[in-house]
Amino acid sequence: MPGLPTSIDLDECIERLYRKELLAEPVIEAVCAKTKELLMKESNVVHIMAPVTVVGDIHGQFFDLLEIFRIGGFCPDTNYLFLGDYVDRGLFSVETISLLVCLKLRYPHRVHLIRGNHESRGVTQSYGFYTECARKYGNANVWHYFTDMFDYLTLSVVINDEIFCVHGGLSPSIHSLDQIKIIDRFREIPHEGPMADLVWSDPDPERDEFSLSPRGAGYTFGAQVVRKFLEVNKMSHILRAHQLCNEGYQILFDDRLSTVWSAPNYCYRCGNLASVLEVSDNMERFFNIFDAAPENDIHRSEQQAQQNRDSQPVIDYFL
Amino acid sequence: MVEERIMNSRSAPAVPPTMHAAVYPTKRPQEISVQGFRISTQKLPILKADPIEEMTRKLGIAPPEMIFGDNYVMIEHEKSGWGINFNSFDALDRVDKTGQSMLQVAYSKEWQKSREKTHEGIKEVVKPFDWSYSTDYMGTLSPKAPPFEETSDPIPIELLTRPDPILFFDEVVLYEDELADNGIAMLSCKIRVMPERLLLLTRFFMRLDNVLIRLRDTRVYVDFATREVIREYQSKECEYEKVRQTLANTRGDVPALMRDANRLSEILPLVEKRSERVVLDG
């Protein structure tokens, strides 16, 4: 496998990104191309070992990502598993995904990235990442490099053969891990089928089985589905992200499933807490809870401009 | 936050994380009194899991993803006992809970078709309801409020376009949902209080991508001196594609305009309009 161009020093890229500096367009192109080669070799079900710190949705909240490293430890001292939804909605999707991709390349066995429903061309065109790329680079090239790379992200990770990790949830088409392994994942996230379900579905604690979403597309999965999936695959827990929780996490189905949410004060206005889940050597799970990073305050006016509302709303003579 | 970080029996990390003051937009109630009218607002974070569960039980439907259940905007007139407040529970209680006016996402047909072969067993939609959270909520009146009467009197725009000083201004979101990344539904209130009058606008805005755009505005106008209150409700909606085509003929950035409720309000056709008024006892 050919290396990165000699002009690109990954450690330097990571240093710059920690300072929130953007990488040049050709650097992003090379880094994404290299990451693709790396990801291509990963299975749809990647097996890793604890200890590992698991991170839920970040959504471009770059300062809060840095806060996660301050709280949970920096790479490579702490192993990380990110559950997807790196981009859209926040102000710094480009910086966030640039840093995560560089860390993945630099420490491929200590950093793992799962695909979320926002790692897609369709969704990022509506929810901010496309616009942010075009604004920060003056064209959409960087968006193309990143979204082409997204097609290679894995769909699931298993920790110590015990914890199944995925962005959204289970699918009626999937009973065993082998059925995930045969999905042709190197593509845009489809609207239907097992690949869509893995990144989109939600648990429903009131139900036992799969149900149709009232939206006319997608499933929710209930207690029996979770129990059976774990039994068939000889695992003890499902760990996913995808849904906002005010407390930063939520545990359902008699501790058989947890949701981890890592974007504090989501969209700069929800006031929610966030967490990362630390899985220790002996498979104990600990939610490390955190609040929005203080640096977010510096960008108050930008947040207001983007979100168009805040605690100090812009006074206008509306009619 | 210290106690929450160390909630399990496990010890705190070796290097304790720094503690920060909350930076989220949390505020105690804010208020102002002008000529016998008291105006107050409250903005707090989204609800926690337990209150959400309770709300779900009381409403009979799952609340939106971002539910600001403690937020409100309130106008009260002490002397007459009149008062109106805007809160998320009462607004959501007016959402269709039967599924009769249920919309479907743009790719629903395609989805249904492709899935039928494999999972015919899964037929059930869990408690169908209007998941777009469309509401015709016009506010909650105090029990003692004298009734409104229908009127053709419009809200006096000319008095509201004057640059009178604004004594009090707030914008309060009551709920918001991203429709599982198929658009947006949001209910929010804006209020501005001038020395002689106030205007409140509660707006429900819903964009279901490639399907529909819907806007429902409730305006409350109060003239402090005459104690006249006018409440006006307007509902507008249009197919998504028609709106997109209309905007494509202008020179603007179409995706940005499709997110701009003010701009959309100018081009969406009117579906329904109602006006009513009441003069309060001094």
Contacts between the chains, C-beta under 8 A, distances in Angstrom:
chain1	res1	chain2	res2	distance
A	70	B	17	6.4
A	70	B	18	7.2
A	71	B	13	7.3
A	71	B	17	4.2
A	72	B	13	7.9
A	117	B	181	6.6
A	118	B	181	7.6
A	123	B	181	5.5
A	125	B	255	7.8
A	126	B	181	7.4
A	126	B	209	6.7
A	126	B	255	7.5
A	127	B	181	6.8
A	131	B	255	7.7
A	172	B	118	7.4
A	172	B	119	4.7
A	172	B	122	6.0
A	173	B	118	6.3
A	173	B	119	7.5
A	191	B	107	4.6
A	191	B	110	6.3
A	191	B	111	5.7
A	192	B	110	7.2
A	192	B	111	4.8
A	192	B	114	4.7
A	192	B	115	5.8
A	193	B	114	7.1
A	200	B	180	7.4
A	204	B	126	6.5
A	206	B	126	7.6
A	207	B	126	6.3
A	209	B	122	7.3
A	210	B	119	7.4
A	210	B	122	4.9
A	211	B	122	6.9
A	211	B	124	5.4
A	211	B	125	6.9
A	211	B	126	4.3
A	212	B	122	6.2
A	212	B	123	7.3
A	212	B	124	6.4
A	212	B	125	4.7
A	212	B	126	7.5
A	213	B	125	7.4
A	213	B	126	8.0
A	213	B	131	8.0
A	213	B	180	7.4
A	214	B	99	6.7
A	214	B	102	6.2
A	214	B	125	5.2
A	214	B	126	7.1
A	214	B	127	7.6
A	214	B	128	5.0
A	214	B	129	6.3
A	214	B	131	4.8
A	215	B	104	6.7
A	215	B	105	5.0
A	215	B	108	7.2
A	215	B	131	5.7
A	215	B	179	7.2
A	215	B	180	6.0
A	215	B	182	7.0
A	216	B	103	8.0
A	216	B	104	3.3
A	216	B	105	5.4
A	216	B	108	3.1
A	216	B	111	7.0
A	216	B	112	7.0
A	217	B	104	7.7
A	217	B	105	5.2
A	217	B	107	6.0
A	217	B	108	5.1
A	217	B	111	4.0
A	217	B	112	7.7
A	218	B	111	7.7
A	218	B	180	6.8
A	219	B	122	7.1
A	220	B	126	6.6
A	243	B	65	7.6
A	244	B	46	7.5
A	244	B	65	5.7
A	244	B	66	6.9
A	245	B	49	6.8
A	246	B	45	6.6
A	246	B	46	5.2
A	246	B	47	6.3
A	246	B	48	4.5
A	246	B	49	6.7
A	246	B	52	7.8
A	247	B	48	5.9
A	247	B	49	6.2
A	250	B	49	6.1
A	264	B	24	7.8
A	265	B	23	6.6
A	265	B	24	4.2
A	266	B	66	7.6
A	267	B	66	7.9
A	268	B	25	8.0
A	269	B	24	7.4
A	269	B	25	5.7
A	269	B	173	7.1
A	270	B	24	7.3
A	270	B	45	6.4
A	270	B	46	4.8
A	270	B	66	5.6
A	271	B	22	7.5
A	271	B	24	3.5
A	271	B	25	6.5
A	271	B	26	5.6
A	271	B	44	6.9
A	271	B	45	2.5
A	271	B	46	6.2
A	272	B	24	7.8
A	272	B	45	6.1
A	272	B	46	5.7
A	273	B	4	7.5
A	284	B	10	6.9
A	286	B	8	5.4
A	286	B	10	5.1
A	287	B	7	7.5
A	287	B	8	7.7
A	288	B	5	6.9
A	288	B	13	7.2
A	288	B	17	7.9
A	289	B	1	7.4
A	289	B	4	5.2
A	289	B	5	5.6
A	289	B	7	7.6
A	290	B	5	7.9
A	290	B	17	6.6
A	291	B	1	6.2
A	291	B	20	5.7
A	291	B	22	5.8
A	291	B	23	7.5
A	291	B	24	7.9
A	292	B	20	7.5
A	292	B	22	7.4
A	292	B	23	4.8
A	292	B	24	6.2
A	293	B	20	7.2
A	294	B	20	5.0
A	294	B	21	7.7
A	294	B	23	6.4
A	296	B	23	5.6
A	297	B	23	5.5
A	309	B	171	5.1
A	309	B	173	6.5
A	309	B	188	7.0
A	310	B	25	5.6
A	311	B	25	3.3
A	311	B	26	7.4
A	311	B	27	5.6
A	311	B	43	6.3
A	313	B	169	6.6
A	313	B	170	6.3
A	313	B	171	3.8
A	313	B	190	7.6
A	315	B	166	5.7
A	315	B	169	4.4
A	315	B	192	7.3
A	317	B	160	7.4
A	317	B	161	7.0
A	317	B	163	7.2
A	317	B	166	7.7
A	317	B	192	7.2
A	318	B	190	5.5
A	318	B	192	6.9
A	318	B	199	7.4
A	318	B	201	6.0
A	319	B	157	6.4
A	319	B	160	5.9
A	319	B	161	7.2
A	319	B	199	7.4
A	319	B	201	7.8
